[in-house]
Amino acid sequence: MLNRAAAAAVLVTVLSACGAGGQSQDGSADQLSADPLTAVRSAADITGRTGSAHAATELTTESAEKKTVFHGTGGYDYVKRLGRLEIDVPAGTATPGKITEVLLPGTVYLQNSAAKIPEGKWVKLDVRQLPDGNLVSTGATDPASAAGALRGAQTAELVGSETVNGVELKHYKGVLDLAKAADATGGRGADGLRTAAQTFTVKEVPYEAWLDARGRLHKVVENFAFAGVAGSTAAKDQVKVVSVLSLTDFGKPVEVAEPAAADLYSMKASPSPQ
């Protein structure tokens, strides 16, 4: 398994190149709260009660020198607490192509994430080994973490309504606190949020969220920032990250399985110099 130094290298390689119970599984008994803050904070739990959802992600990293956009598609099974994303890594990055990511609370499996990993093999990581808790380092934000971050909403303002694919959605804006989101999430699912809270330089994360009449999350946009040069607070050294998650087909089955042990590849740390 990767040590923290090696995991940090994964982050640099990618970016420098650039529930409470419910009445029913489909969420039919849930209803959007009239209070904006309650509505936003409840979105992750209500969405989880739908059983599953299909996901599309977009992650944009922008520094003073470069802008890179990653796209992903997949889904999340809230019953199994298991998700899968296929992420397109654009040309001009260190490892262009497609990364496959399988997600569990506190754990991420990566396939095709580095040149030295044999084709078809997976690398297993504890999200605490990734400096950002896997919120941006693999080119996408884990759908469960993106939604879970809303549990830490500190402000919420209803700014309007929009109709998307025939569904009326309420549009909210505000800021969230990742550390408080981690506390509200609890368990291994909080690991990534808590690690990210220690890494990102903007502690009050701006967000936008779109919720339907049941309170289900259809889209969330979150804005992160971290120091591209370790320890620097200078504006020119900051990397801005915009994470977009869109969810559709609530309750539609998602095909995802945890990789078999025989398909795992163990990366050994380089020996220390004598």
C-alpha positions as CSV (number, residue, x, y, z in Angstrom):
1,M,0.0,0.0,0.0
2,L,1.2,3.5,-0.7
3,N,2.7,5.5,2.2
4,R,1.7,9.1,2.7
5,A,4.7,10.4,0.7
6,A,3.8,8.2,-2.3
7,A,0.1,9.2,-1.9
8,A,1.1,12.8,-1.9
9,A,3.0,12.2,-5.1
10,V,-0.3,10.9,-6.7
11,L,-2.0,14.2,-5.8
12,V,0.9,16.3,-7.2
13,T,1.0,14.2,-10.4
14,V,-2.7,14.7,-11.1
15,L,-3.1,18.3,-10.1
16,S,0.3,19.7,-11.2
17,A,-0.7,18.5,-14.7
18,C,-3.4,20.7,-14.7
19,G,-28.0,8.5,7.3
20,A,-30.8,8.7,9.2
21,G,-33.7,6.4,8.6
22,G,-36.5,7.2,6.2
23,Q,-40.0,6.0,5.4
24,S,-39.1,4.3,2.1
25,Q,-36.0,3.5,0.0
26,D,-37.2,5.6,-2.9
27,G,-37.5,8.7,-0.6
28,S,-41.3,9.0,-1.4
29,A,-42.0,10.1,2.1
30,D,-39.4,12.8,2.2
31,Q,-40.2,16.4,1.5
32,L,-38.1,19.5,0.9
33,S,-37.9,21.6,4.0
34,A,-39.1,25.2,3.8
35,D,-36.1,26.2,5.8
36,P,-33.1,26.6,3.4
37,L,-30.4,25.5,5.8
38,T,-32.4,22.4,6.9
39,A,-33.1,21.6,3.3
40,V,-29.4,21.7,2.3
41,R,-28.2,19.9,5.4
42,S,-30.7,17.1,4.9
43,A,-30.0,16.6,1.2
44,A,-27.3,13.9,1.6
45,D,-29.5,11.7,3.9
46,I,-32.6,12.1,1.7
47,T,-30.7,11.3,-1.5
48,G,-29.2,8.2,0.2
49,R,-32.7,6.9,0.9
50,T,-33.3,6.6,-2.8
51,G,-31.1,3.6,-2.8
52,S,-28.9,4.5,-5.8
53,A,-28.2,7.2,-8.3
54,H,-26.2,7.7,-11.5
55,A,-23.6,10.4,-11.4
56,A,-21.7,12.8,-13.8
57,T,-18.8,14.8,-12.5
58,E,-16.7,17.7,-13.6
59,L,-13.6,18.9,-11.9
60,T,-11.7,22.0,-12.9
61,T,-8.3,22.9,-11.5
62,E,-6.9,26.3,-12.2
63,S,-3.6,27.9,-11.2
64,A,-1.7,30.9,-12.4
65,E,-0.2,28.8,-15.2
66,K,-2.7,26.2,-16.2
67,K,-6.4,25.1,-16.3
68,T,-7.4,21.5,-16.6
69,V,-10.8,19.9,-16.7
70,F,-11.6,16.3,-15.8
71,H,-15.0,14.6,-16.6
72,G,-16.4,11.4,-15.0
73,T,-19.4,9.2,-15.2
74,G,-20.7,6.4,-13.0
75,G,-23.0,5.8,-10.1
76,Y,-23.4,5.2,-6.4
77,D,-25.2,2.4,-4.5
78,Y,-26.2,3.9,-1.2
79,V,-27.4,0.6,0.2
80,K,-24.0,-1.1,-0.4
81,R,-22.2,2.2,0.2
82,L,-20.2,1.5,-3.0
83,G,-19.6,3.7,-6.0
84,R,-17.7,3.6,-9.3
85,L,-16.5,6.4,-11.6
86,E,-14.8,6.3,-15.0
87,I,-12.7,9.5,-15.2
88,D,-11.4,11.0,-18.4
89,V,-7.9,12.5,-17.8
90,P,-7.3,15.1,-20.5
91,A,-4.3,15.3,-22.9
92,G,-1.4,17.4,-21.6
93,T,-1.4,15.8,-18.2
94,A,1.1,13.3,-16.8
95,T,-1.2,10.3,-17.3
96,P,-3.8,11.1,-19.9
97,G,-6.5,8.5,-20.6
98,K,-9.1,6.9,-18.3
99,I,-8.9,6.2,-14.6
100,T,-11.4,3.9,-13.0
101,E,-12.3,4.6,-9.4
102,V,-14.2,2.3,-7.0
103,L,-15.3,4.1,-3.8
104,L,-16.1,2.8,-0.3
105,P,-16.4,4.8,2.9
106,G,-12.8,5.7,3.8
107,T,-11.3,3.7,0.9
108,V,-10.7,4.2,-2.8
109,Y,-9.5,1.7,-5.4
110,L,-7.8,3.1,-8.5
111,Q,-7.1,1.4,-11.8
112,N,-4.8,2.9,-14.6
113,S,-3.8,5.7,-12.2
114,A,0.0,5.4,-12.8
115,A,2.3,4.2,-15.5
116,K,4.1,1.7,-13.3
117,I,0.9,-0.2,-12.3
118,P,0.2,-3.2,-14.5
119,E,-2.8,-3.0,-16.8
120,G,-6.0,-4.1,-15.2
121,K,-4.6,-4.0,-11.6
122,W,-6.0,-1.9,-8.8
123,V,-4.3,0.1,-6.1
124,K,-6.1,0.3,-2.8
125,L,-5.8,3.5,-0.7
126,D,-7.1,4.7,2.6
127,V,-8.4,8.2,1.7
128,R,-6.4,9.5,4.7
129,Q,-3.3,8.8,2.7
130,L,-4.4,11.4,0.1
131,P,-3.7,14.9,1.3
132,D,-7.1,16.1,0.1
133,G,-9.1,13.0,1.3
134,N,-9.9,12.1,-2.3
135,L,-12.0,15.2,-2.9
136,V,-10.0,16.3,-5.9
137,S,-6.8,14.3,-6.3
138,T,-8.1,11.6,-8.7
139,G,-9.9,14.1,-11.0
140,A,-13.4,13.8,-9.3
141,T,-15.0,14.2,-6.0
142,D,-16.5,11.1,-4.5
143,P,-20.3,11.4,-4.9
144,A,-20.9,10.5,-1.3
145,S,-18.4,13.1,-0.1
146,A,-19.7,15.8,-2.4
147,A,-23.2,15.3,-1.0
148,G,-22.0,14.7,2.6
149,A,-20.1,18.0,2.6
150,L,-23.5,19.7,2.6
151,R,-24.1,18.4,6.1
152,G,-21.6,21.1,7.1
153,A,-23.6,23.9,5.5
154,Q,-23.2,27.1,7.6
155,T,-25.4,29.3,5.5
156,A,-28.0,28.7,2.9
157,E,-30.0,31.1,0.7
158,L,-32.8,30.2,-1.7
159,V,-31.9,32.1,-4.8
160,G,-34.6,30.8,-7.2
161,S,-36.2,27.9,-9.0
162,E,-35.1,26.2,-12.2
163,T,-36.8,23.5,-14.4
164,V,-34.3,20.9,-15.6
165,N,-35.6,18.0,-17.7
166,G,-39.1,18.7,-16.6
167,V,-38.3,18.7,-12.9
168,E,-38.5,21.9,-10.8
169,L,-35.4,22.4,-8.7
170,K,-34.8,24.9,-5.9
171,H,-31.4,26.6,-6.2
172,Y,-29.5,27.4,-3.0
173,K,-26.2,29.1,-2.3
174,G,-24.1,29.4,0.8
175,V,-20.8,28.3,2.5
176,L,-20.0,25.0,4.2
177,D,-17.5,23.8,6.7
178,L,-15.8,20.5,5.9
179,A,-14.8,19.7,9.5
180,K,-18.3,20.2,10.7
181,A,-19.5,18.1,7.7
182,A,-17.2,15.3,8.9
183,D,-18.6,15.5,12.4
184,A,-22.2,15.3,11.1
185,T,-21.3,12.4,8.8
186,G,-19.4,10.2,11.2
187,G,-17.7,6.8,10.7
188,R,-15.3,6.0,7.8
189,G,-17.4,8.2,5.5
190,A,-16.1,11.2,7.4
191,D,-12.4,10.4,6.8
192,G,-12.1,12.2,3.5
193,L,-13.9,15.2,4.6
194,R,-11.9,15.5,7.8
195,T,-8.6,15.1,5.9
196,A,-9.6,17.7,3.3
197,A,-10.6,20.2,6.0
198,Q,-7.0,20.2,7.1
199,T,-5.6,20.6,3.6
200,F,-7.7,23.2,1.8
201,T,-6.8,26.8,2.4
202,V,-10.3,28.1,2.1
203,K,-12.1,26.9,5.3
204,E,-15.5,28.3,4.4
205,V,-16.2,26.5,1.1
206,P,-18.7,28.2,-1.2
207,Y,-21.3,25.9,-2.7
208,E,-24.5,25.9,-4.8
209,A,-27.1,23.1,-4.6
210,W,-30.2,22.2,-6.6
211,L,-32.8,20.1,-4.8
212,D,-36.2,18.7,-5.9
213,A,-39.5,18.7,-4.1
214,R,-38.5,15.6,-2.1
215,G,-35.2,17.2,-1.0
216,R,-33.1,15.0,-3.3
217,L,-29.8,16.4,-4.5
218,H,-29.7,16.8,-8.3
219,K,-26.6,19.0,-8.6
220,V,-24.0,20.5,-6.3
221,V,-21.0,22.8,-7.1
222,E,-18.3,23.2,-4.5
223,N,-15.3,25.5,-4.7
224,F,-12.0,24.4,-3.0
225,A,-8.5,25.9,-2.9
226,F,-5.1,24.6,-1.8
227,A,-1.5,25.8,-1.9
228,G,0.2,24.6,-5.1
229,V,3.5,25.5,-3.4
230,A,3.8,23.9,0.0
231,G,3.4,26.3,2.8
232,S,2.7,29.3,0.6
233,T,-0.2,31.7,1.2
234,A,0.6,33.9,-1.8
235,A,-2.3,34.3,-4.2
236,K,-0.2,33.3,-7.2
237,D,0.6,29.9,-5.6
238,Q,-3.0,29.0,-4.9
239,V,-4.8,26.3,-7.0
240,K,-8.6,26.8,-7.4
241,V,-10.8,23.7,-7.8
242,V,-14.4,23.7,-8.9
243,S,-16.1,20.3,-8.3
244,V,-19.5,19.7,-10.0
245,L,-21.6,16.6,-9.2
246,S,-24.9,15.9,-11.1
247,L,-27.2,13.0,-10.0
248,T,-29.9,11.4,-12.1
249,D,-31.9,8.1,-12.3
250,F,-32.6,7.8,-8.6
251,G,-33.3,4.2,-7.6
252,K,-32.0,2.8,-10.9
253,P,-29.6,-0.1,-10.1
254,V,-25.9,0.7,-10.3
255,E,-23.4,-2.1,-11.3
256,V,-20.4,-1.9,-9.0
257,A,-18.3,-4.3,-7.1
258,E,-15.3,-4.1,-4.9
259,P,-12.2,-5.4,-6.7
260,A,-11.1,-8.9,-5.9
261,A,-8.0,-9.3,-3.8
262,A,-6.2,-11.1,-6.6
263,D,-6.6,-8.0,-8.8
264,L,-4.8,-5.7,-6.3
265,Y,-1.3,-4.4,-6.8
266,S,0.8,-3.5,-3.9
267,M,3.2,-0.6,-4.4
268,K,6.2,-0.8,-2.2
269,A,7.9,2.3,-0.9
270,S,11.4,2.9,-2.2
271,P,14.1,1.8,0.3
272,S,15.6,4.6,2.5
273,P,19.1,5.7,1.5
274,Q,21.8,4.3,3.7
